[in-house]
Each structure stands twice: as structure tokens, then as C-alpha cells.
Amino acid sequence: MTPGDDAGLGARLREARQRFSVEFSPAHDEATARRQWAAVQRLQELRPVFASVTYGAGGGSRDGTVELAGRLHRETDVLPLAHLTAVGQSTAELREVLRALARAGVREVLALRGDPDGDPGAPWEAHPEGLEHADELVALARAEGMRSVGVAAFPAGHPESPDLDTDTRHLLAKLRAGADFAIAQLTFDVEEFLRLRDRVVAAGRGDVPVLPGLLPLTSPTVLEVSDRLTGGQHPAWLRERLAGLIDDRDAFREEGVQIALESGRRLLDEGVEVLHLYTLNASRTAVRLVEELGLAG
């Protein structure tokens, strides 16, 4: 972060023009950590608007989030955005995580209710001394002095929402609680994302930046992981394009990158100004997307 620059992330996103952000996850071994930091340094040269750091309810992942986000703050010019979820934690524990982030110099968080550990499809159960909904977590983050709070948005609706109107009301509740931007994670269907943006605008919140998340499907394993995370909500055409390439690693990777590039171009053509790129703790594909889409700052 540039010293003396106290602009919140919501304001930065509203001012951004054809830029990008990136996402990293705390490394669990030294080899991944080295690769990850090399990716951070390479992507820093392209000036992302921010770098988000994912989160786990278990102590190790949680501590790794604070550590990595703090290192980004100390050692780079990249603004860190720390994920925070309500899964498996009391309000007191969540408050302490927020204070640990503040001590590390991190003042931006992505507030997520989260999914049950180990099974995104399992029924949600709040911690007996914790929070039930993401809007409560947004309010807690604001009360603890976070400068910017982002939330998740769901183009096809959250799996627990009975319809899109209900899902939109939940998003608006998070905005009223103090969120100033949203990330639509794993955006594979551009039309669904654009309809989400239209719903936000129609609700009178066109001032809120909504970012699409692009995950290049560079291997069958990445496809399987994204399938679990989205509950199998991939569009049929995507599966058809990748189905015949399962046994050709290079061809599969290239097709996955091309799909992400096509989506990125369409989103930019539709006036989306910031694309959120999932790095999988490496820089190769993210750098290619940034360069070919013209997103470098």
C-alpha cells in the first residue's frame, strides 16, 4: 500500500479503469510458499488493485491468512484484502482475528458467512456463540474499525436462496450493514453476472462495485474443485468444450485459458472495470490474462 494513501477499497474500485485484482491462499509447505511469493512479486509489477487472501476456520489456516496479508502490507505495494468467515468461531474469536489483522496493518476484509468445513454442501450451523449471517459479520468488521468490507455475490443465487429476488435482498442487507463492494466468485456464465449487476443497479445500488471472479480451468483437477464449490452450476457449453480434452494436459490448459480470456473480453466490453483473478498461488496464467486483456496498471 502506498504510504499516506488512506482511500478505502470501495473508492479505489469505483475509480479503477480496466484493472485487475488477484487471490492467494496461505501456503501449507515451503515449496508452495516460495512459489507463491515469487508470484506475488511478479504480479506486483502489474499493479493489481488488491490481493485477497483466503481463510480457514481452523487455527492454522486462519493464522496463515493474518501472516500472509500482513506480509503483503509490510513488504509490497499491493493492498491486502483478508478473507474472514463465521464458520466454527465465536464472536469473540472473530473479534480477535479482526484485531490481529489491524495489528498487522490490514484494514480491508472480505466478510463471508462461509461453508461448513470439508463439505460446502452440508447444512449450515452457526457457532453457538457466533454469527448466523454475513451481514452480522460485516457489521462486526465495521465496529472493529475495518476501513473497507467486501462481501460475496452469487450470479445464479446462493444454493440456499429459494429465488433470485431473495438472494438479491440478502446482498442488499450486507450492503446496508456496511459493505462497500462485492465479488461474484467463480463467474463462468457472463450473462448471469450481467443480470446480477442489473439487479444491483435496479435496487438503487449502482454505486457498489461488483467484481466477477475468473478462475481459468487449467486442469481437470481445477474443474473438479470448481464443480464442488459451485454445486455443479457450470454452463453446459463449458463442459462440452473441455470434455474431449481430459487426457491432453496441454490442450486442456490452453482451452481453459481461452475460455477465461473470452469471458474477460466480454466483461470488459460490457463496462466491467475490474476483474478478480484466481491465481492458485502461481503467476503464469494470471500474468497472461492481465497482459492479453490489457489490465496492467
Protein Blocks (a to p, Z undefined) as FASTA:
>chain_A
ZZhiacdfklmmmmpghiadddddddfbfklmmmmmmmmmmmmmnopabdcddddfbfkl
mmmmmmmmmmmmmmmcbdcdddddfehpafklmmmmmmmmmmnopabdcddebjaehiak
bccdddfklcfbfklmmmmmmmnopabdcddddfkopfklmbfklmmmmmmmmmmnopab
dcdehifblmlmmmmmmmmmmnopambccdddddddfbfklmmmmmmmnnopacfklmmm
mmmmmmmmklmmmmmmmmmmmmmmmmmmnopabdcddeklpaklmmmmmmmnopaZZ
